Amino acid sequence: MKNFLSSHGLFLLGFIILVATNIAVLSGVASNRSGEPESQITLTQRELELPYQVHEEDSGLSLKLTWQTLDRPDDYNYQYWRTPAWLNVEKLKKLGFNINTHLNSVGNTTFYKQSIPKEVFIVLENDGEAYEKMLKRAAAALERKENSFKLNPGDKSLSDDFESAKKQLQRKRIEETRLFAIDAGLNPGELKNKYRDKSRFIITKGLIKASYDNDKKKVSGYISRLSVTSIHVPLKYRQVFDSILAQEESKENDFKDPRFEVELAYGSRHEPWILSVKTMR
């Protein structure tokens, strides 16, 4: 009898916790979606990735928000991915990082590796100035590679570099995300006043860390992650994506145009949800 009551009590406790958790989640969702959306933006498959595969027994489906940053021109490589030029020492100080205390420390490299990330509000811009700058950089890189190849047309390495630069520019024009992190702050109201176009800018939460470049002896910041990048697909739109996932893409071209666009809303808690879905081809 005692064991029965013990098991029964544990089951009841677990049930209460489950119900309380669901109530909290639903309450948060309702709160986020109350009132006018903070942003209402249309993104395509370039910014919202489908999963590589979906298991038949899994009834849920989520899209992954993809984004990038515009790095410093001299740091145009994967080593500095998500270390935007604007996230410098001055910006880190405004975001509440105590930089001066550790700049002259012998162990500053270790400190910045172990530094605690800080949650801030991050501004994402879709198909804007940062994306145009990225295209211009890629086009300039292609021109340099082409000129080098023309001066040495028999050089296999230069030929490969030229072809690679052409593909890279094409990929950025057709497939890569146009969503860029362009600013961050502690006060979402100030950011909202600065970036007023709700159809182009998203203000969301994310984590930023301070980093130390031991070779250059300088401090910068990088965006560790956005707080929400997985966007649940409501059941009423599931069939659209199932149809897209079932299609076999042609192998004729290296790059594919996006197959869908999604209208997203961001609410008072700076979290997204899907308003509508449309196929593009």
N, C-alpha and C positions, 0 to 999 in steps of 0.2 A: 504493500500500500504506500509505504514511504517512497519507494523508487518510482512508483506510478505518479505520485504527487510531484516528485522532483522533476521527472520528465515532462509532466503536464505543465509545471511552472516554467520550465525552460522554453517549452514550445510557445507558451503564452507570452513570455518576455520577448522572444524572437519575433513573434507576430506583431506585438506592440511597436517594437523598434522599426520593423518593416513599414508598418502603416505610418508611423511618425516621419520616417524618411521620405516616403512618397508624398505625404502632405507638404513637407518642407520643399521638395523639388517642384511640385505643382504650384505651390505658392510663389516660388521664385520665378517660374515661367510666367505666371499670370502678372506678377509685378513687372517683369521685364517688358511684357507686351502691352501694358496699360498705357494709354495716352498716345501721342503722336510719336512715330519712330524718330530716333536720333539721326539715322541714315536710312536711305532707301535706294539701293544701288543694284545695277544689272551687271552680272559677271558671267563669263562663259566658261567652257571646259578648260580654258587656259588658266583660269584662276581657281577652278573647283575641280579637283581630280576625282575621277571615279576609282573605286578600289580595283586592284589588279585582277582579283577574282572574288566571287561571292559564293559561299557554300549554300547548297540547296536547303539545308536545314536551318539556315540563318534567315530569319524574317526581317531583320533590321538592315538598313542601308544608310551609309553616311558619306558625304562628300568631304574631301580634305581641302581646306583653304590654303592655297600656295601663294607665296609672296617672296620678295627679295629686296635688296637694298642697293643703292648706288654708292659704290665704294670710291675711295680717293683714286684719281686717275693713275697714280703711280703704283697703286695696289690692286690692279685689275686682275686678280686671280682668286682661286678658291680658298687660299689661305686666309683671306680677309672677308670671307662670306659673312654677311650680316653684321659687318663692322662699318656702318655708314660714315661718310665724311663728316656729317653734322653731329655725330655723337662723340664730340671731343671733350677735352678737360673742362672747358667752360660749361658745356651742356651737362656734364656729369655733376658738376658742383650745383647747378640749378636743380638737378633732380635729387639732391640731398646726399651725394656721395662725399665722404671726407677724404679728398685727394691729398691735400697738403701734408697730412700726418704721415703718409706712407711714401711720398715721392723720393725722399732721401734715405729710406730704410734699406739696410743691407739685404734684408729678406723680402724686398718688395715683389720679386718674381713669384715667390711662394704665396705671398699674401694675395696677389691678384688671381692666382689660380684657385685659391680657396675662398675668395671674396663671396659674400652673401648676395644673391640677386635681390633686386628691389622691384616691387610691382609698381608700374607707372601706367599712364595712359599713352598709347601709341597711335599716331595718325597714319593711316594707309591711304594712298592716292592711287586711283585706277586710271590708266591710260592718260597720264598727264606729263608734266615737265620731266620728271625723273625717268620715265620710260623713253621719252624722246632723246634725252641725253645719252641713255644707254645705247640706243640705235645709232646715234651719231658717233659714239666711241667705236662701236663695232664696224661701222662703215669706214671710219678713219683707219682702223686696224687693217681692214681688207685692202684699202688703198696702199698702205705701206707694204703689205705682203705682195701685192700685185706689182708694185714698182720694183721691189727687190727681185722678183721672179723674172720680170722683163729684162733686167740687167744681166741675169744669169739664167737664161731659158733652159739650159741643160742640167741645172742643179735639181736633183730629185727631192732633196730636203725642202728647198724653197718652193718647189711645185706642190708638195704635200701641204706645206704651211698655207699656201694660197688657196688651195681647195678647201682646207679646214676652215679658213676664215670666211669663205663664201657660204659654207654650210652653217657656220655659227650665226652669221647675219640673217640667213634665211630662217633659221630656227627661232631667233628672237623676234622676227617679224610675224611669224605664223603660229608658233606653238607656245613659246615661253609666257609665263604670267606677266601681266602688265601692272600688277598690284605691287606698289613699293611703299615701304616704311619711310616716311619723310620727316617725321618730327615726333617729339615726346614731351610730356609734361606731367605735373602733379595735379593740375586743376582742369578737369574736362570742360568746364564752362569757358575758360579762357581759350582752350583749343577750338571749341565749337565756334566762338566768335571770330577766330582767326581763319578757320576753314569752314566757310558757311555753306558751300555747295554740297547738299546731302546726297546728291546723285553721283558725286565723284570722290568724296572723302568718307572714310570710316574712322571713328574714334573707338578704340577697343583697349582692353587691358593686356599687358604683357610684362615679361621679366627682362630687366637689363642688368648686366654685370660690368664691372670695371676690369680691364685687362691691361697687361704690361708687356710691351714689346722689348725684350731684353737686348736685341740687336740695335734697335733704334733709340733705346733708352727713353721711351715715351709711353704715356698712358692714353688709352682710348676706351671706348665702351663698345659692347656688342649686345645685340638683342638675343637673349637666350631662347625665348619662345614667346608666342602669343598664348594668352590664357585659354582661348577657345579657337581651335582650328578644325574640329570635327563637327560637321553640320548634318543633323539628322534629316533624312528624307521622309516626309509624311507618307502614309500608306497610299493616299490618293495620287501621288506622283510616282510611285514605285514602278508602275507598268512602263512609264516612259523610259526610265533608266534600264529596266530589264530588257527592253527592246533594243536599246543602244548597245548594251553589253553583249547581246546575242549576235549582233552584226559582226561579220568578219570584215575587217578593214582591208582594202586593196593594197597590194604591195608595190604598186606602180610608182608611188612617190615616197620620198623619205619623210616628208612632213605632211601632217594632216590638219585641215581646218577644223575648228571646234564643231562639235555636233549638237551642242545644246547651250542655252543661256538660262540663267536663273535670276529671278528678282529676289534680293535679300533685304531684310529689314534688320536694323539693330535697335534694340530698345533701351529702356532707362538703365538697365544693368550692363549695357554695352555688350550684349550677347545677341547672336544672329538667329534668325529663323527664316524659312523659305516662304515667300508669298506666292510665287508662280514659277512655272517651268515651261520652256518652249524649245522644241527641236529646231535645229538650224539647217539640217540637210538630211 
